């Protein structure tokens, strides 16, 4: 088969096509009859951002499922076939999803009409069996060629390695890959029976198998990303090392479309996060077998809300789910005079007033000497004004509960050191999901030093840390079993407590203004 591929990324080409809320399809005329034209729509890292969101100028910052469905229906005209894929981190993130363990998102995906998906690390947050259950509710194939049963070595129950689609005489083979980082980027207990095989070797086997079955086009849906800290388990490495893949639809690193380029003749497409883009890839197969791939993502910021009518069925489903959640999520627990900062780039590089509030709540709940949590577990900010239950759950959506363990000062130092960022080549601090957020300690460090030797000084409750002393440490259940590679925290549990969001709500209810003033005023982490 003769495969030639090209990629073109257009950030805003569709805005001019929109008139009175209707998208013109003139720019997408039906291809010549001898060609087969398939259009792929794709999403990734939605993290349960189910509804539209807007920028300060009134443009959309995220499409939401109802408007996404309208776009899919509009742009499905004039082609031979459309397929809708998701590249993971879908079922978990906000209370809309977590209150019913992902079912609300699965219901929306079913109405939208997704054809296939892969599981991101956060899709395992309810446990692997729940992941497959949710995919069934979503009515979508759950692809995971490298998601294996640890005992048998077979593809895990509820997952399938690949799926073949037929469009006329054209066969489209699709396989899925999940990041091996899932082993420690969800609670390890959620995947204790799961082995994540090497993406490159798995992809080679899948391409061979699909070619033997006569696939004319081969697509990989991957939750791998392109972050350097992921090592070789990234989509660009799969493309470089594995011949024969026409398209990789990627997720995990929240990278925007313009951060990707074709590698080894393979187009790689991704959509950032929170449906800021709707991926749209056109695949044309000519009679001689030539495959042409063009990626044309739709940018939410090119539209305002009133320019895209929400799909009625999806919107009705959203409204019904929200109505059942309003009374609980709308309860006000406190009022903050300042915004509480949970921005991704901030909580993964430094402490913020919100991270201090959370770790102080952990101390108040447990009476421990020290509280330690990971910045990657903080997922949203809180605006100035009333703080509701729903907002706290948006910040801490994972349902993690607090545990206490006993650590020597040596292990405590190692834990803090593990989560301190260093400078990158461009002089900025690296963003770490494992970023150390703590209370009960004051730490000075030098980010210019090598990892493992950045701490300059550390005190616990005003006294220098003693490496031989034993400290009672409050952390979350994810980290206590080695999540985010905090292996030094994998110690016997002394006690278990409530969920992190519950602890914050209790702390705000009991301490109110004092808690917020302390969070705003205290400084616990200082870079030299």
N, C-alpha and C positions, 0 to 999 in steps of 0.2 A: 504494500500500500504506500502511496506517495503522500506524505503529510507535509504541508507547509503552513506555518502559523504566523500570525501577526497580532499585535495588540495595540489598541488605541484607547487612551483614557480621556474622556470628556467630562469636565467638572460641571459644566452648566449649559450644555447644548439644548436641553429640553425646555428651558424657561420660555424661549421664544415660541414654542409650539403650543403654549397653553393659552386658551382664549375662553373667557366666561366659564371657567371651571372644567373645560373639556380639552383633552389632549388631542392634537392633530396627529394622525398617523401618516401624513404625506411623506415624511422623511424616512419611513420604513416600508417602502413598497414591497410587495410580494416578490421574492426572487424568481429568476427564470425557472420554468417548470422542471428543467433537467437537474437543477440543484435541489438539495434538501436543506431547509433552513430551520434550525432549532434555536429557540431563545431560552436561556437559563436565567431565572431570577434567584438571587441568593442574599442571605442575611448571616450575620455572625455577631457574637458577643452582645446580644440584645439585653441580657441580664434582666429580663422581665420588664423592660421599659415598654409597656404594652400600649401606652397612649402617646399621642403626639406631644412634642415639646417645642418651645419657641425661643428664639433669640430676642435680645432687647429691641431690635429693629422690627420685630413682628414676623420675621421669616422663621421657617421651621428649623429647629435643631435636630429633630428626630421625627420620622414619619409616623410611627405607631402602626399597629397592625391594620386598623380600619382603612387608613389612607394607603398603606402599602397594598392592600387587597384591591383597591380601586385602580392603582397604577398597574398592577399585574393584569387585571382584566383589560384595561385599555391597551397596554402594549402587547397583549397576547394576540391581537388581531394581525393578520397579514403574514403569519408564519405557519409552518407545517406542524409544529409541536412546541409546547412550552413545558418546562419542568421547574419546580420550586424547591430549592435546597437550603438547609441551614447548617452552618459550620460550628455550632456548639456554644455553650454557656448561655442557655436559653431558658431553662425551667426554674432558675433560681436567681434571687437578687433583691427584690422588693417585697414588702408585705403582701401585695396583690398576688404574688406567687407563693410565698412561704406560708401564708395562713392555711392553705390547703395542699401544701407539699407539691407545688408545681402544677396541680390539675388545671388551674385557671389558664395558664399559658398553653397547656396541651389542648384545651378546648378551643382557644383562639387559633392555634395552628391548624386544627382540624377544619375550621370554617374557612380559613385562608386557602387551604388545599396544598399543604407541603407534601412533596413526594418522597424526600429522603433527608436524613440528617446524620450528623455524627455527634457524639457526646463530648462536650467540653469537660474539663476537670470539675467545674462547679455543677454540672448536671448530675454528678455523682454525690452531691451533698446530702441527698436523702437516702443514699445507699444504692448499690448497683441494681438490685431487683426493682426498686422504685423507678429508676431511669428507664428500664425497658417497659414497665407498666405505663409510664407517661407517654412513651413513644406510641404505644398501642392506642391510648386515648387520643393522641394527636393524629392517628391514621397515617403515620409515616413510617417508612422503612428506617430502622436504626442500624447504620452501617458502622462496623468496627472490626476491620480485618486484623488489627493488632491487639484487640481486647480479648484476652484469652482467659479461660478457666485455669487457675493455678495448678489444680490437680490433674486435669486431663490434657491440657494443652490445646483443647479445641476452642473455637470461638465461643465466647460466653453466651449462655442461654439468654435469649431475648435479643441478641445482636445477630447480624448477618455480615459476612465478609464483603459481599458485593451484590449488585443488582444489574440486570440487563434490561434496557429499554429498546423498543423497536419503533422506528418511525419510517413507515414504508419499508424499503429494503435496507435501511440504515440501522445498524445496531450500535447502541450507545452503552458502553460498559462503565459502571460507576462503582468505586470502592471507597472505603472510609478509613481514616487513621485518627486516633486520639493521642494526645500528648502523653508520653511516659511520665511526665512531671505530675500527672494525676496521682501517682503513688504517694506523693507527699503534699500536693496542692488541693486535696480534699482531706477530710479526716481519714487517716490511713485505715481506720476500722471500717469505713464505707466500702473499701475496695480490698479487704483482706483476702478475698478469694480470687482476686483478679491479677493477672500478669499483663503488663503492657510491653509487647514485643517491639523490637527495633523498627522504626518506621521505614528506613531505607530497604532493609532486607525483605520486609513485608510487602512493600510497594513493588519490588522486582517480581515477587511471586504472583502478585495480583495482576500485574501487566501481562505476564506470560499466560496466566490462566484465562484472562479475558481475550487476549489475542487468539488463543487456541479455540475459543468459543466463537470467533469470528467478529469481534468488536471492530467497528470502523472508527469509532471515537472512544477515547478513554479519558475519564474524568476522575480525579481524586478529590473527595471532600475531606478536608483536614482541619483538625484543631491543633495546630503546631506553632504557628506564628513565625516571627523572624527575629525575636529578641536574642541578643548575643548570649545572655545568661542561660539560654536553653541549649547551648552547645550545638551538637550535630543534629538534634531532633527538631529541625526547623524545615519549613516547606521549601525554602531555597535549596537546602542540601538534598532533599528528596528529588527536586527537579534536576539538580546538577548530576546526581548519581544514578538516576533511573531514566533510561530512554523509553520513549513511547507514550508518555503522558501528554495529552493535548492541553489539559486545563487542570489547574489546582485551584479549588475554592477554599480559602484559608480563613482561620480565626485564631484566637488566643492572645496575640500580642496587641490587639486593639489598633493595629496599624492602618493608616488611611490608604486609599487606592493609589495615591501618587508616591507612596513609599515602596511600591512593588514594581518590578519590571520582569520581562520574560527571561527565563534562565534555561539554557540548553534547549531552546525551541519550545519550552513549555510556558504558556501564559499562566500567571498567578494573579488571582483577583481576591480582594478582601474589602470590607466595608467599615473599617474603623470600629465604632462601638455605638450602641444604643440606637441603631437604625438611623444614624446620621446620613447614611447612604443606603440606597437599595441597589444591590448589584444586578447588572443586566449584561449578559454575555451572549453574543450572537455567534452561532456555529453554523458554517455552511459546508456541506459535503457535496462535491461535484461528482458527476458520473464516473470520473476516472479515479475517485478515491481521495482526491486532494481535500484536506481539511483546513479551513480558515477560521480562526478564532479572534473575535474582537470584543474587548471589554469596554462597555459604555455605562458606567455607574451613574445613577441619578442622585444628585446632591440635594438633600433636604433644604439647604439654605437658599436654593434657587426658587423656592415656593413659599407662599403664605398659606395659612390654614384654609382660607376661603377659596383658594384656587383648586383644591382637591377635595371633592365631596367624599366623606367617609363611607365605606361600604356599609349598607344598612344592617346586614346580618351580623357582621363582625361588631359593629357598634352596639347592637342590641345585646350581644353576648357580654361585651364589656360592661354595659350599664347594669345588667342583671347581677353580675359578679360584684361590682362596686357597691350596689345597693345593699347587699348582704354584709358588707364589711364596714360601712360608714360609721355606724354607732361606736364601734370599738376603736377604730383608727383615728377618729376625730376628737377623742378625749384630750383635753389640754392638761399637761402635767406641770408646766412651769412657763415662765416668760423670760426670754433672754434679751438684755439690752444691746447685745452685739451679735453679729453673725458668728456662728461656730464653724470653724474651717475643717472640712473633711475632704478637700480637693485631692484627687489621686496624686498629683505631682508633689503635693506638700506632705501628706501623711506617709509617703514612701521615701522622703528625703530628710524629714525633720519632725520635731514635735509641733503640735498646734494646740490651741485652746480646747478643741474638741477631744483630741487624744488625751490631754491631761484630765478632762472631765471623766472620760471613760475609765482610765486607770485609777483615778481617785475613787470612783464608784466601786471598783473591784476591791480596793482596800477597805472601804466602808462595809462592804458586804461580808468580807472574810476575816478581817482583823489580822491579815498577814503582814509580814515585815515589808514585803515588796510585791508590786503587781507588774506583770509583764504581758503585753499583748503585741500582735503584729499589725503594722500599719496597713497591710493589704486587706485586713478584715474590716477596715473603716471605709464605707462605700459611698458616702454622701455628706454634704454640708447641711447645716440648719440655718435658715435665715433669721435675722433679727425679729423678735416678736414672740408670739405664743409658740410653745413647743408641744406638738401632739404626739400621741402614741405612735401614729403612723410614721412621723418624721424620725423618731428614734429607731424604729424598725428599719427604715430606709438606710440609716447609718450603719446598723448592725443586723444585716438580713440573714445571716447564716444559721441562726438558731444555736450558736455555740454557747455552752454553759461554762461556768467558772469552776475550776478545781484548785485545790492547794496541794503542793508537793514540798518536800524538804530538799534543799540544795546546799551543797558546800559553797563557800565564797568563790572557790575556783571555778565550779560549774556555772555559778551565777555570772561571773565575769565573762566566761566563754559564751554564755547565752546572749549577753548584751553585745559583746564584740561581734557575734555572728550577724547581728542585725544593724550594724553601722555602715553607712554608705561611704564609698570613696569617690575620688574625682575621676571622671572620664577623660578621654583624650581632648575633648573640647573645653575642659575646665568646669563643666557642670557636674553636680552630684548624680551618681547613678540612682535610679529609682528601684527600691527594693520592696517587694511584697512582704518580706520578712522584717522590714524596718522595725527596730526596737522602740516601742512606746511603753513608758513605765511610770510608776509612782513609787515613792519611798526611797528613791535614789537621786543623786546628782552626779552627772557624768560629764567630763571634759574629754574631747577626743580630737585627733588630727586626721582629717580625711585624706591627707596626702600620703599617709603611711600605708604600708601594705595591709591587706586584710589579715586580721588576727593579731595586729599590734597597734591598733588605732587609739585605744583608751590611754589617756594621759593620767586621769585620776577618777576615782569612783568612791562615793560615800554612801552609806546606808543609814538613813535617819540621822544624818549629821556626823557620823563616825566613819573613818576609813574602813573600807571593806577588808575583812579578814578572810583569807583564802581557806583557812581551816575551820572557821565558824560555820555552823549550820543555820540557814535562814528558811523561814516559812514563806513560800512564794505562791502568789495567786496568779494563775494563767488561764488560758482557755483550753477546752478539751482537745481541740485540734492540735495545738502546739505540744500538749502534754504527752501525746503519743508519737511525737516526731514530725508533726506537720511543719512545712516550710523548712525541713531539714534541721529542726531544733532537736537533734538526737540527745543532747545533754539534758533535756527536760523529760525524757522518757523514764520517769521514776514512779514508784508506788504512790497511788493517790492517797492523800491524808483525808480529804473530805471533798464532797461535791456540793455545789451551790446552784443558784438559779442561772438562767440565761443572761448573757451580757446586756441585752436590751432591757430585760426586767430589772437588772441591778441599777442601770442608769436611771430608769424611771423611778425606782424606789429612792435612789440617792437625791434626785431632784425634788421628789415629794417631801423628803425629810429635811433637806438642807437648803433647797431653793437658791436664794440670792447668794448665800455664802459659798455654795458649791460653784456657782458661775463666776463669782469674783476670784476665787482661788484659781480656777482654770485659766482665767484671763491674765492673772498677775504673776503666777509662779513660773520660773524657768528651771528646767531639770536637765536639759541637754544643751551643751555649748560646744561649738566647733572652734578649734584654735585657729 
